[in-house]
Amino acid sequence: MRIVIVGCGAEGAHLARALSLDGHTVSVIDERPESFEMLGPAFKGRCIEGRAFDRQALLEAGIDRADGFAALTDNDNANLVSVVAARRLFHVPKVVARVLNPQRAALYHRFGIYTISPTAWVASQAKRVLTHAGLTGALTFGSGQVEMVEVAVPPRWAGHPVEQIAQPGEIVVAAIDRGGRAFVPSQATLLEEGDVIYISAVASALGRLEAMLHP
């Protein structure tokens, strides 16, 4: 894949290195040339000095041929302008933007932009650790209203169907990893000792889920 990344901070540099090591063609844009030092010697892609919404820099990075675009600067406005340009002007099929202010995520969604908010994620994970330490977080949706947690099936759950855990509209068993093979269970699927289950739950139900695990 051909990927263009705007913003060579900690997240942008880490993503660029990972994609480059995986064999993808990567171009990184940043207005501070010294930031490219974060990429390290293993990075095989291109570095372009320019601003997030600089058309010439975007074209030099290959935005018109890109399969994916990530705006990871520390400026929400710059990220929005660049991802909208990538989607609307250059028709990049996959775009993602970093949003420091989670309340602005709705604006991005209006443009059909997938967003990642480290602010909301960190706050949500810290809240879960402080209030529900018995649950291992896997994913957070929205601003923390729904979480997916990873749970090792306790022995007393073995032999019981999934429907005994699920609570419609609040707790859903989304997947089971059994011996390294993952599948989507039905309500009648029997749990087995050693299973790892992935449960989606609204934030208000996490306490009840933890109580089920540690009565």
N, C-alpha and C positions, 0 to 999 in steps of 0.2 A: 504494500500500500504506500501511497505518497501522502505524507502528513505534514501540515504546516502548523507550527506552534508559535504563538505570540506571547512573549513573556519568558525570560530566562532566569526567573527566581528559583527558589528551592524546588517548587513543584514542577515548573516548566523544564528545568534541567534534568530532574529525575525522570520525568516522562520521556524526554528526548533521548536520554541514554538508554532507557529500557526498550524503546521502539527501535532504536538504531541497532542494539544488540540482537534484536529479534529479526533483523534483516530488512526492516522497512526503510524507505527513503524519506529522510526527515530534514526539514528546513526550520530554523529557529530565528525569530525576529525579536530584537530588543534594541531600545534606543541607547542603552549603555553598553558599549563594546566590552568593557571589563567584565560584564556579567557572563560572557561566554566562557570565561575560565572555569566556571562551575561545571561545564560539560565534561571536562577531563579528556585525557588522550584517547580513551576508548570510543569517543563519539566520532562517527564517520560521516555525519551529515553536513549541511551548509549552515553558516551563520550570516545573517543579514542585519546590518545596522539600520534601524528605522522605527517609526512609531507604529502602534497597533493598527491604526486606520490609514496608514500611508499606502496609497494605491500602488506606487512604484515599488515599494518594498514588498508588498504582497505579491505583485506580479513577478518580481525577481525570485521570490521564494517558491514560485510555481503554483500559486493559488488557483490559477485557471485550469490546472490539471490535477488538483488535489482530490484525494478520496476522503480526507478527513481534516478538520481544522479545530484547534483548541486555543481559546483565549484565556490565558492564565496570568495576566498582569494583576497588579494590586489596585487597579483602578476600574471600578464597576462600569463607569460610563464608557471607557475605552474598550472594555470587553464587549459591551452591548453593541457599540458601533461596528466593531470588527466582525463579530459573528453574524450580524444582520447583513453586512456587506458580503461575507463569505457565502451565506445562504441565498440572498436575493440577487446579487450581482454576478457571482461566480458559480452559483448552483452546486456548491460543495454538498455532497449527500449526507455527511455526518459532521455535526458541529457540537461543541460543548464549551460552556463558559464557566469560569470561576466567579462566584458572587460572594463578596465579603459581607454584604448586608442581606440577610435572608429575606427581609421584607420586600426586597426588590425582585425576588425570584418570579413573582407573578407577572411582572413586566416582561421578563424574558419568555415566560411560557406563552404570553400573548403572541409572540413572534415565532412560536414553535421551537424554542431553543432549550436544549437540555442543560440544566445547571447543576453545579456542585457548590455547596456552601460549607467551607471548612468551619466557619463560625458556628453554624447550626449543628454541624456534626459533632464538633468537640463538646459543645454545651450539652447535647443530647447524650453523648457517651459518658460525660462526667456525671450527669444526673442519674443515668442508669447505674453506674458504679456506686454512687452514694446511696441510692434508694433501693436498688435491686441488684446487689452484688452477686447474687447466686445465678444470674443469667448472663450468658456470653453473647454480646451484641454481634450481629453479622451485617445488618444493613439498617439504615434509617431513612424513612420516607417523609416527604414534606418537611416540616420544621420540627419533626420529632413526634408527630401525632400517631404514627404507626412505626413499629420496629419489627425487624425479623431477628430472632434470637436462635442460637444454636444450643441444643440440649442433648446431652447423653442420656439415653433411656435408663432410668433407675430400675433395679431388678423387680420392684413391685409393679411396674407398668408392663412388664413382659407378659405376653399372652392376652393383653387387653386390646380392644379395637381402637382405632384412631378417634372414633366418634365420642369416646369417653373423655377425651381431652378437649375437642373442639367445642366452641361456643359461638353459634351463628352471629356474625356481625362484630365479634370481638376477638376470638382466638381461632386461627386456622392453621392446620398442619399443611405446610406448602410442599415439603419434600422429605424424603427419608434417604439417608446414606447407609446402606447395609453392605458391609464388607467391601467398601470402595465403589459400590455401584449405586447411583442415585436414581430414584424414581418418584413419581407423584402418586401418593396413596389414595385409595378410596376410603370412605367412612368405615368400611368393614375390614380394612387391612389390619392384621394383628401385629402389634409391636413385638420386637424380639430384643433380648438382652444384647447389648453391643451396638444397637442401632444409634445413629445420630440423627436427630430430627430437627428440621428447620421450621420454626413456628412464627407466623405473622400475628401480631397482636396490637390492638390499640393501646396507647400509653396507659389508659386508666385500668386496663386488665392485667398489666404486668405483675401487680401485687398478687392477684389471684393465681396467676401462672406460677409464680415463685412459691406460693403456699402449697400448690399441688405438688411441686417438686420437693419441697422441704417442709412437710407438714409438722 
